[in-house]
Amino acid sequence: QVQLAESGGGLVQAGGSLNLSCAASNIIFRINHMGWYRQHPGKQRELVATTALRGSAIYADSVKGRFTISRDYAKNTVYLQMNSLKPEDTAVYYCNAVTDFTNRDYWGQGTQVTVSS
């Protein structure tokens, strides 16, 4: 099954930037959707940004204009450039991939992003 390896989380001051990356491996069916979700303590996981083979990127309203998702199809890697970070962006960020045709859902282990005020 698809394995997702995330990197790039950490601690940053408000107004700072971080870049997350997620590399997919062990791919049998190509990946359609690939993106990022986050989970605040005690809350449900929510969409941050996602890309698809067919269609434009989708962003949560709370990150529009600050975060940019990009994807390297040759490397099966998705990136999330996070600028102008706010304390409310503090969460565990999870990489997500959905395979084409089979629509199977895969998750990374999560990476902590902490923004201090």
N, C-alpha and C positions, 0 to 999 in steps of 0.2 A: 504494500500500500504506500501511498505518497507520504513522504516525511518532510516536515517543514522545520527549518533551522533559522531561528530569529537571532538578531544581534542589534546592538546599538542603543539599548536603553541605558538609563542612568539618572543622575541627579544634576539638575541645572537650575539656575536662577530664573525668576520670571523675566520674560523678554528675550530669553536665550533661545538656542536652537538645538535640535537633535535630529539625527537621521537614523531611522530604523531600516533594517534590511531583512529579507526573508527569502531563503533559497529552498526551492523544492527539489527533492530527489526521489529516486525509485518510481519514476513516472511511467505508467503503462498507457493510460488514456491521457491525451493532452488536457491541460488545465484551461478551463473557460474563465470562471471568475477567480480573481486573486486579489486579496486586499487585507484590510486591517479593521479589527474591532477592539474595543477597550471595555474594561470592567472596573467601575469604581467600587470601593468597599461597600458591601451590603446591597449592591444594586445589580441589575441585570446587565449582561453584556450588550453593548450597543455598537452599531456601525460607525466607523470613523470615515473610511474611504475604501472604495473598491473599483477594480477595473474588470473589463470583460473583453473577450475576443471580438465581440460584435457590440459596439456601443461605446458611449463616452464614459468617463470616470464619474463616479457618484460620490459626493461628500456630504457628511453631516453638516447641518447649518452652523453648528457651533465651531466648526474648523474651517469653513470656507474663507478663502483669502489668506489663511495662515499656513495651512498644510497643503502639500502637493504629493500626490501619488504618481509613481512612474513604474514602468515594468520593462525588464529586459527579457524578451521572449527567448532569445538564444540561450540565456543562462537560467531560465525559469526562476527568475528572481524579481521580487517586488520591493520597492523602496517607499518610505514615507518620510519626506522632508518636513520637519515640524519647526516653524518659525514663530516668533512672538508668543512663546509659550506662556501659559497662565497657570496659576496654582490649580485651577479646576481641571486642567489637563492631566493632573496626577492620576494614574491608573495603571493597571496591568494591561499591556497591549498584546493582542493575539493576532497572529497571522492566520488567514483563512484561505483555503483553496477548494474550488469545486470543479470536478472533472467534467469535461464535455461528454455528451452522450449518456454517460452513466449517472451524472449528477451526484456523485458521492462527495461528501463533505469532509474536509480534513482541517485540523487545527494544530498550530504550533503550541509549544509549552508555555508561552507567554514571557514577556519581558517588562520589567518594572520601569515606569517613567515617573520621576518625582520632580515636581517644579516647586521650588521654595519661593516664598514671597519676600 
